């Protein structure tokens, strides 16, 4: 007689699809940076250094997480330049 292990369903935070909470947090931080950049020049509001660092970490994490198993960047760079020139 063989028995199989029960299948355990993975639970995602707040019952949303995988990555949704992370994307929401990233959009909140990036939205704050974009809002501060979009303020008129007469309002002298400087973006704090930690927001710059956090923004670069978020964007860097996105590209690092989505580049697994793909061709090296030099191989993809030519295709993306060709696509952007086609659009323009």
DSSP file (Angstrom, degrees, kcal/mol; ACC not computed):
  #  RESIDUE AA STRUCTURE BP1 BP2  ACC     N-H-->O    O-->H-N    N-H-->O    O-->H-N    TCO  KAPPA ALPHA  PHI   PSI    X-CA   Y-CA   Z-CA
    1    1 A X              0   0    0      0, 0.0     2,-0.4     0, 0.0     0, 0.0   0.000 360.0 360.0 360.0 128.6    0.0    0.0    0.0
    2    2 A X        -     0   0    0      2,-0.0     2,-0.4     0, 0.0     0, 0.0  -0.848 360.0-162.2-108.4 143.2    1.4    3.4   -1.0
    3    3 A X        -     0   0    0     -2,-0.4     2,-0.3     0, 0.0     0, 0.0  -0.951   7.0-147.7-121.4 144.5    0.5    6.7    0.5
    4    4 A X        -     0   0    0     -2,-0.4     2,-0.2     1,-0.0     3,-0.1  -0.822  26.5-105.0-109.2 151.0    1.1   10.1   -0.9
    5    5 A X        -     0   0    0     -2,-0.3     2,-0.1     1,-0.1    -1,-0.0  -0.477  43.7-103.4 -71.5 141.9    1.9   13.2    1.0
    6    6 A X        -     0   0    0     -2,-0.2     2,-0.5     1,-0.1    -1,-0.1  -0.379  34.0-114.5 -66.3 144.6   -1.0   15.6    1.2
    7    7 A X        -     0   0    0     -3,-0.1     2,-0.6    -2,-0.1    -1,-0.1  -0.695  27.9-153.6 -82.3 123.5   -0.8   18.6   -1.1
    8    8 A X        -     0   0    0     -2,-0.5     2,-0.3    -3,-0.0    -3,-0.0  -0.876  10.4-136.4-101.8 122.0   -0.5   21.8    0.9
    9    9 A X        -     0   0    0     -2,-0.6     2,-0.3     1,-0.1    -2,-0.0  -0.581  19.4-125.2 -76.9 134.5   -1.8   24.9   -0.8
   10   10 A X        -     0   0    0     -2,-0.3     2,-0.5     1,-0.0    -1,-0.1  -0.621  20.9-139.0 -80.7 137.8    0.4   27.9   -0.4
   11   11 A X        -     0   0    0     -2,-0.3     2,-0.3     3,-0.0     3,-0.0  -0.821  11.1-151.5 -99.2 133.8   -1.2   31.0    1.0
   12   12 A X    >   -     0   0    0     -2,-0.5     3,-1.8     1,-0.1     5,-0.1  -0.718  35.8 -85.5 -98.9 153.5   -0.5   34.4   -0.4
   13   13 A X  G >  S-     0   0    0     -2,-0.3     3,-1.9     1,-0.3     8,-0.1  -0.348 110.0  -3.6 -61.5 135.1   -0.7   37.6    1.7
   14   14 A X  G 3  S-     0   0    0      1,-0.3    -1,-0.3    -2,-0.1     3,-0.1   0.609 118.7 -79.4  58.8  15.9   -4.2   39.0    1.8
   15   15 A X  G <  S+     0   0    0     -3,-1.8    -1,-0.3     1,-0.2    -2,-0.2   0.670  96.3 133.9  70.8  16.3   -5.4   36.3   -0.6
   16   16 A X    <   -     0   0    0     -3,-1.9    -1,-0.2     1,-0.2     3,-0.1  -0.512  65.2 -81.8 -93.4 164.4   -4.0   38.2   -3.6
   17   17 A X    >   -     0   0    0     -2,-0.2     3,-1.9     1,-0.1     4,-0.4  -0.208  64.7 -75.5 -61.5 158.3   -1.9   36.7   -6.4
   18   18 A X  T 3  S+     0   0    0      1,-0.3    -1,-0.1     2,-0.1    -6,-0.0  -0.292 118.4  16.4 -58.4 133.0    1.8   36.2   -5.8
   19   19 A X  T 3> S+     0   0    0     -3,-0.1     4,-2.2     4,-0.0    -1,-0.3   0.333  90.6 112.1  88.5  -6.4    3.8   39.4   -6.0
   20   20 A X  H <> S+     0   0    0     -3,-1.9     4,-2.3     2,-0.2     5,-0.1   0.918  78.6  45.4 -67.7 -43.6    0.8   41.7   -5.6
   21   21 A X  H  > S+     0   0    0     -4,-0.4     4,-2.4     2,-0.2     5,-0.2   0.914 113.8  50.0 -67.1 -41.9    1.7   43.1   -2.2
   22   22 A X  H  > S+     0   0    0      1,-0.2     4,-2.2     2,-0.2    -1,-0.2   0.901 112.0  48.5 -61.5 -41.2    5.3   43.6   -3.3
   23   23 A X  H  X S+     0   0    0     -4,-2.2     4,-2.5     2,-0.2    -2,-0.2   0.883 110.0  52.0 -67.0 -38.5    4.2   45.4   -6.4
   24   24 A X  H  X S+     0   0    0     -4,-2.3     4,-1.9     2,-0.2    -2,-0.2   0.919 110.8  47.0 -64.5 -43.8    1.8   47.6   -4.4
   25   25 A X  H  X S+     0   0    0     -4,-2.4     4,-2.0     2,-0.2    -2,-0.2   0.900 112.4  50.6 -63.9 -40.5    4.6   48.6   -1.9
   26   26 A X  H  X S+     0   0    0     -4,-2.2     4,-2.8     1,-0.2     5,-0.3   0.914 110.2  49.2 -63.9 -43.1    6.9   49.3   -4.9
   27   27 A X  H  X S+     0   0    0     -4,-2.5     4,-2.4     1,-0.2    -1,-0.2   0.837 108.5  54.4 -66.7 -31.9    4.3   51.5   -6.6
   28   28 A X  H  X S+     0   0    0     -4,-1.9     4,-1.8     2,-0.2    -1,-0.2   0.934 113.0  41.7 -66.0 -45.1    3.7   53.4   -3.3
   29   29 A X  H  X S+     0   0    0     -4,-2.0     4,-2.0     2,-0.2    -2,-0.2   0.942 118.8  44.5 -67.8 -47.4    7.4   54.2   -3.0
   30   30 A X  H  X S+     0   0    0     -4,-2.8     4,-2.7     1,-0.2    -2,-0.2   0.874 111.3  54.5 -66.2 -36.2    7.9   55.0   -6.6
   31   31 A X  H  X S+     0   0    0     -4,-2.4     4,-2.4    -5,-0.3    -1,-0.2   0.883 107.0  51.1 -63.6 -38.4    4.7   57.0   -6.7
   32   32 A X  H  X S+     0   0    0     -4,-1.8     4,-2.3     2,-0.2    -2,-0.2   0.919 111.6  47.3 -64.0 -43.3    5.9   59.2   -3.8
   33   33 A X  H  X S+     0   0    0     -4,-2.0     4,-2.0     1,-0.2    -2,-0.2   0.925 113.3  48.0 -63.3 -44.3    9.2   59.8   -5.7
   34   34 A X  H  X S+     0   0    0     -4,-2.7     4,-1.7     2,-0.2    -2,-0.2   0.886 111.1  51.3 -64.8 -38.6    7.4   60.7   -8.9
   35   35 A X  H  X S+     0   0    0     -4,-2.4     4,-0.6     1,-0.2    -1,-0.2   0.917 110.2  48.3 -65.0 -43.2    5.0   63.0   -7.0
   36   36 A X  H >< S+     0   0    0     -4,-2.3     3,-0.5     1,-0.2    -1,-0.2   0.856 112.5  49.4 -65.9 -33.5    7.9   64.8   -5.3
   37   37 A X  H 3< S+     0   0    0     -4,-2.0    -1,-0.2     1,-0.2    -2,-0.2   0.805 107.5  55.2 -72.5 -28.9    9.6   65.2   -8.7
   38   38 A X  H 3< S+     0   0    0     -4,-1.7    -1,-0.2    -5,-0.2    -2,-0.2   0.530  81.3 112.4 -84.4  -6.1    6.4   66.5  -10.4
   39   39 A X  S << S-     0   0    0     -4,-0.6     6,-0.1    -3,-0.5    -3,-0.0  -0.327  81.9 -89.9 -64.9 150.2    6.0   69.4   -7.9
   40   40 A X    >   -     0   0    0      1,-0.1     3,-1.0     2,-0.1    -1,-0.1  -0.177  32.5-116.9 -59.4 155.6    6.4   72.9   -9.3
   41   41 A X  T 3  S+     0   0    0      1,-0.2    -1,-0.1    -3,-0.1    -2,-0.1   0.764 110.2  66.0 -68.2 -25.4    9.9   74.3   -9.2
   42   42 A X  T 3  S+     0   0    0      1,-0.1     2,-0.8     2,-0.1    -1,-0.2   0.749  88.4  74.8 -71.8 -21.0    8.9   77.2   -6.9
   43   43 A X  S <  S-     0   0    0     -3,-1.0     2,-1.6     2,-0.1    -1,-0.1  -0.827  80.3-149.5 -89.2 110.3    8.2   74.6   -4.1
   44   44 A X        +     0   0    0     -2,-0.8     2,-0.5     2,-0.0    -3,-0.1  -0.607  35.0 153.7 -87.3  86.6   11.6   73.6   -2.9
   45   45 A X        -     0   0    0     -2,-1.6     2,-0.4    -9,-0.2    -6,-0.1  -0.965  28.2-155.1-115.0 118.8   11.0   70.1   -1.8
   46   46 A X        -     0   0    0     -2,-0.5     2,-0.5     1,-0.0    -9,-0.0  -0.734  18.6-121.9 -94.5 141.7   14.0   67.8   -1.9
   47   47 A X        -     0   0    0     -2,-0.4     5,-0.1     1,-0.1   -14,-0.0  -0.698  36.0-114.1 -79.2 126.1   13.6   64.1   -2.2
   48   48 A X    >>  -     0   0    0     -2,-0.5     4,-1.4     1,-0.1     3,-0.8  -0.239  18.5-120.4 -61.2 149.7   15.3   62.4    0.8
   49   49 A X  H 3> S+     0   0    0      1,-0.3     4,-2.3     2,-0.2     5,-0.2   0.842 110.9  60.5 -61.3 -34.8   18.4   60.3    0.0
   50   50 A X  H 3> S+     0   0    0      1,-0.2     4,-2.4     2,-0.2    -1,-0.3   0.825 101.4  54.0 -66.5 -28.6   16.8   57.1    1.5
   51   51 A X  H <> S+     0   0    0     -3,-0.8     4,-2.5     2,-0.2    -1,-0.2   0.888 107.7  50.2 -70.6 -37.7   13.9   57.4   -1.1
   52   52 A X  H  X S+     0   0    0     -4,-1.4     4,-2.4     2,-0.2    -2,-0.2   0.950 113.7  45.3 -60.6 -48.0   16.5   57.5   -3.9
   53   53 A X  H  X S+     0   0    0     -4,-2.3     4,-2.1     1,-0.2    -2,-0.2   0.909 113.8  48.6 -63.5 -42.3   18.2   54.4   -2.5
   54   54 A X  H  X S+     0   0    0     -4,-2.4     4,-2.3     2,-0.2    -1,-0.2   0.885 110.0  52.5 -64.9 -38.6   15.0   52.6   -1.9
   55   55 A X  H  X S+     0   0    0     -4,-2.5     4,-2.5     1,-0.2     5,-0.2   0.921 110.4  47.2 -63.4 -44.5   13.8   53.4   -5.5
   56   56 A X  H  X S+     0   0    0     -4,-2.4     4,-2.5     1,-0.2    -2,-0.2   0.867 111.1  52.2 -66.8 -35.3   17.0   52.0   -7.0
   57   57 A X  H  X S+     0   0    0     -4,-2.1     4,-2.5    -5,-0.2    -1,-0.2   0.914 111.1  47.2 -64.5 -42.0   16.7   48.9   -4.8
   58   58 A X  H  X S+     0   0    0     -4,-2.3     4,-2.1     2,-0.2    -2,-0.2   0.944 115.6  43.5 -65.5 -48.5   13.2   48.3   -6.0
   59   59 A X  H  X S+     0   0    0     -4,-2.5     4,-2.0     1,-0.2    -2,-0.2   0.905 115.3  49.6 -65.4 -41.0   14.0   48.8   -9.7
   60   60 A X  H  X S+     0   0    0     -4,-2.5     4,-2.3    -5,-0.2    -1,-0.2   0.894 109.7  51.4 -64.0 -40.2   17.1   46.7   -9.4
   61   61 A X  H  X S+     0   0    0     -4,-2.5     4,-2.5     2,-0.2    -1,-0.2   0.890 107.5  54.0 -63.8 -39.0   15.3   43.9   -7.6
   62   62 A X  H  X S+     0   0    0     -4,-2.1     4,-1.7     1,-0.2    -2,-0.2   0.950 112.4  42.0 -59.8 -49.9   12.7   43.9  -10.4
   63   63 A X  H  < S+     0   0    0     -4,-2.0     4,-0.4     1,-0.2    -1,-0.2   0.849 115.0  51.0 -69.6 -32.7   15.3   43.5  -13.1
   64   64 A X  H >< S+     0   0    0     -4,-2.3     3,-0.7     1,-0.2     4,-0.2   0.892 111.7  47.4 -69.5 -38.5   17.2   40.9  -11.2
   65   65 A X  H 3< S+     0   0    0     -4,-2.5     3,-0.4     1,-0.2    -2,-0.2   0.799 115.1  45.0 -73.2 -28.6   14.1   38.8  -10.5
   66   66 A X  T 3< S+     0   0    0     -4,-1.7    -1,-0.2    -5,-0.2    -2,-0.2   0.340 101.0  67.1 -99.6   7.4   12.9   38.9  -14.1
   67   67 A X    X   +     0   0    0     -3,-0.7     3,-1.6    -4,-0.4     2,-0.2   0.398  66.0 125.6-106.5   3.9   16.2   38.1  -15.8
   68   68 A X  T 3  S+     0   0    0     -3,-0.4     3,-0.1     1,-0.3    -3,-0.0  -0.431  81.5   6.3 -66.9 128.8   16.7   34.5  -14.5
   69   69 A X  T 3  S+     0   0    0      1,-0.3    -1,-0.3    -2,-0.2     2,-0.2   0.582 103.1 118.8  79.6  10.1   17.3   32.1  -17.4
   70   70 A X  S <  S-     0   0    0     -3,-1.6    -1,-0.3     1,-0.2     3,-0.1  -0.513  72.1 -82.7-101.8 173.9   17.4   34.7  -20.1
   71   71 A X        -     0   0    0     -2,-0.2    -1,-0.2     1,-0.1     5,-0.1  -0.271  61.7 -79.8 -68.0 159.9   20.2   35.6  -22.5
   72   72 A X    >>  -     0   0    0      1,-0.1     4,-1.6     3,-0.1     3,-0.8  -0.159  45.3-105.8 -58.1 159.2   23.0   37.9  -21.3
   73   73 A X  H 3> S+     0   0    0      1,-0.3     4,-2.1     2,-0.2     5,-0.1   0.830 118.5  59.5 -60.7 -33.6   22.2   41.6  -21.4
   74   74 A X  H 3> S+     0   0    0      1,-0.2     4,-0.9     2,-0.2    -1,-0.3   0.866 105.5  49.2 -64.2 -34.5   24.3   42.2  -24.5
   75   75 A X  H <> S+     0   0    0     -3,-0.8     4,-0.7     1,-0.2    -1,-0.2   0.861 115.6  42.5 -73.0 -35.0   22.2   39.8  -26.4
   76   76 A X  H  X S+     0   0    0     -4,-1.6     4,-2.1     1,-0.2    -2,-0.2   0.741 101.8  70.4 -81.7 -22.8   18.9   41.4  -25.3
   77   77 A X  H  X S+     0   0    0     -4,-2.1     4,-2.2     1,-0.2     5,-0.2   0.898  95.8  51.6 -63.6 -41.6   20.2   45.0  -25.7
   78   78 A X  H  X S+     0   0    0     -4,-0.9     4,-2.1     1,-0.2    -1,-0.2   0.901 110.2  48.9 -62.6 -41.0   20.3   44.8  -29.5
   79   79 A X  H  X S+     0   0    0     -4,-0.7     4,-2.3     2,-0.2    -1,-0.2   0.900 111.4  49.0 -65.9 -40.7   16.7   43.5  -29.7
   80   80 A X  H  X S+     0   0    0     -4,-2.1     4,-2.4     2,-0.2    -2,-0.2   0.877 110.9  49.7 -70.0 -35.6   15.4   46.2  -27.4
   81   81 A X  H  X S+     0   0    0     -4,-2.2     4,-2.2     2,-0.2    -1,-0.2   0.911 111.4  49.8 -66.3 -40.8   17.1   49.0  -29.3
   82   82 A X  H  X S+     0   0    0     -4,-2.1     4,-1.7    -5,-0.2    -2,-0.2   0.903 111.6  48.5 -63.9 -40.8   15.7   47.6  -32.5
   83   83 A X  H  X S+     0   0    0     -4,-2.3     4,-2.0     2,-0.2    -2,-0.2   0.913 111.2  49.8 -65.8 -42.4   12.2   47.5  -31.0
   84   84 A X  H  X S+     0   0    0     -4,-2.4     4,-2.1     1,-0.2    -2,-0.2   0.877 110.8  49.5 -67.0 -35.8   12.5   51.1  -29.6
   85   85 A X  H  < S+     0   0    0     -4,-2.2    -1,-0.2     2,-0.2    -2,-0.2   0.845 108.9  53.4 -69.7 -32.3   13.6   52.4  -33.0
   86   86 A X  H  < S+     0   0    0     -4,-1.7    -2,-0.2    -5,-0.2    -1,-0.2   0.895 110.2  47.3 -67.0 -39.4   10.7   50.6  -34.7
   87   87 A X  H  <        0   0    0     -4,-2.0    -2,-0.2     1,-0.2    -1,-0.2   0.905 360.0 360.0 -68.1 -42.2    8.3   52.3  -32.3
   88   88 A X     <        0   0    0     -4,-2.1    -1,-0.2    -5,-0.2    -2,-0.2   0.488 360.0 360.0 -72.0 360.0    9.8   55.7  -32.8
